[in-house]
Amino acid sequence: MSTIAMLQMKQQLSKMSEKQRQEISAFLHRLKQDSPAWKKEMSRRMAEMDAGKKFKLPKIPARD
């Protein structure tokens, strides 16, 4: 995507209602969860937990 197209998309998003932005955010989150990289990372984390490696909530890294 070109820089201009990205700027236009951001401008359109800024004009949307909060509800519309929430819907776009949910859509983008679903896209991320469907990516092979995300699935691989979640599998890795689950394997660590199954092996007994767990963390307390403050030590869990933030998701993007």
C-alpha positions as CSV (number, residue, x, y, z in Angstrom):
1,M,0.0,0.0,0.0
2,S,1.4,3.4,-0.9
3,T,2.0,6.1,1.6
4,I,-0.8,8.2,0.1
5,A,-3.3,5.4,0.3
6,M,-2.3,4.7,3.9
7,L,-2.8,8.4,4.8
8,Q,-6.2,8.4,3.1
9,M,-7.2,5.3,5.0
10,K,-6.2,6.9,8.3
11,Q,-8.1,10.1,7.4
12,Q,-11.2,8.0,6.7
13,L,-10.8,6.1,9.9
14,S,-10.5,9.3,11.9
15,K,-13.9,10.4,10.5
16,M,-15.7,7.2,11.6
17,S,-17.8,6.8,14.7
18,E,-16.5,5.1,17.7
19,K,-18.7,2.0,16.9
20,Q,-17.3,1.9,13.4
21,R,-13.7,2.1,14.7
22,Q,-14.4,-0.7,17.1
23,E,-15.7,-2.9,14.3
24,I,-12.6,-2.2,12.2
25,S,-10.4,-2.9,15.3
26,A,-12.2,-6.3,15.8
27,F,-11.8,-7.1,12.2
28,L,-8.1,-6.4,12.2
29,H,-7.7,-8.4,15.4
30,R,-9.3,-11.4,13.8
31,L,-7.0,-11.0,10.8
32,K,-4.0,-11.1,13.1
33,Q,-5.3,-14.2,14.9
34,D,-5.7,-16.0,11.6
35,S,-2.0,-15.4,10.6
36,P,0.4,-18.3,10.6
37,A,2.9,-16.2,12.8
38,W,0.2,-15.6,15.4
39,K,-0.9,-19.3,15.5
40,K,2.8,-20.3,15.8
41,E,3.3,-17.9,18.7
42,M,0.2,-19.1,20.5
43,S,1.3,-22.8,20.0
44,R,4.7,-21.9,21.5
45,R,3.1,-20.2,24.5
46,M,0.7,-23.1,25.1
47,A,3.5,-25.6,25.0
48,E,5.4,-23.6,27.6
49,M,2.3,-23.5,29.8
50,D,1.8,-27.3,29.3
51,A,5.4,-27.8,30.4
52,G,4.7,-25.9,33.6
53,K,6.2,-22.5,32.7
54,K,3.6,-20.0,33.8
55,F,3.8,-16.3,34.7
56,K,2.0,-14.1,37.1
57,L,-0.1,-11.4,35.3
58,P,2.3,-8.5,35.8
59,K,5.0,-10.4,34.0
60,I,3.0,-11.3,30.9
61,P,4.2,-9.3,27.9
62,A,1.6,-7.0,26.3
63,R,0.1,-8.0,23.0
64,D,0.3,-5.8,20.0
